[in-house]
Amino acid sequence: MTATVAAQENAAAALPSRARAPHRRRRSTALRWRRVLLGAAGIVGFLLLWEIASRTGLVNPQYLPPPTVVFGELFRQLTTATFWTAVRQTMTSWAVGLAIVAVSGTVLGFLIGLSRFLKRFTASTIEFLRPIPSVALVPLAVLVFGIKPESAILLIVYAGFWQMLIQVLYGVSDVDPVAESTARTYGLGRWARIRYVVWPSALPYIVTGLRLSATIALVLAITAELVIGVPGIGSQIVLAQNGARVPTVYALALATGVLGLLVNFALRLVETRLLSWHSSIRSEVV
């Protein structure tokens, strides 16, 4: 009898929480849509100001065409094979460089992070090399690879590697000591502890490093095309600039922005899938 009464009391106490769950989900959805609408309103307002400034002569339309002209040129570019070839070349350099960064940064991050000796031995070297801007390697890339895609990949790997490595080192160092001690108590070996304790702890940092490196990789891919002449969207922008095709320059610049948004959106989906168990992701879903 006592157990029945206790169960009824527990069920009654749980009712308000269950009743509030749909309300929290609706509120979260409403807030999400509000952010989307506010962002869209900001973009529309910016485009309107841009259109007015260009049409009324506040700025010289020869150097800042109105967005209607720029978007028209962008849509025209979407129908050309040259544009899609440039996109493929840029994204190929980006993907190859990012893959190298992800693998090398994760593997070396675990090797260094799990060894006190290696952390002390490499700390000064990492702190010395990390601040060097990858653009400073442009002369070296040109000497070694010329205007081939390998030049862009070299810059991408150097710039993105440090972001990935540092995030992995932080993740490996952020293991809960209680979880580590519990794993040892239950007799888990070194590899089992890495798989079941260290890896889940480091995974959020790895995904963050991947997102940061992906953005940097895209920036460096286009920079290499602009500066070195590696085939891609950046080189097409330079050709449009040399031909005084100003709307094309702006249209291709907008295309690079769209690529950045798509990359960030794709990696956000990957983060949500891989970290569905993590508190930061669950708080966004609920």
Buried (B, 14 or more C-beta within 10 A) or exposed (E): EEEEEEEEEEEEEEEEEEEEEEEEEEEBEEEEEEEEEEEEEEEEEEBEEBBEBBEEEEBEBEEBBBBEBBBBBBEEBEEEEEBEBBBEBBBBBBBBBBEBBBEBBBEBBBEBBBEEEEBEEBEEEBEEEEEEEBBEBBEEBBEEBEBBBBBBBBBBBBBBBBBBBBBBBBBBBEBEEEBBEEBEEEEBEEEEBBEEBBBBBBBBBBBBBBBBBBBBBBBBBBBBBBBBBBBBBBBBBBBBBEEEBBBBBBBBBBBBEEBBEEBBEEBEEBBBEBBEEBEEBEEEEE
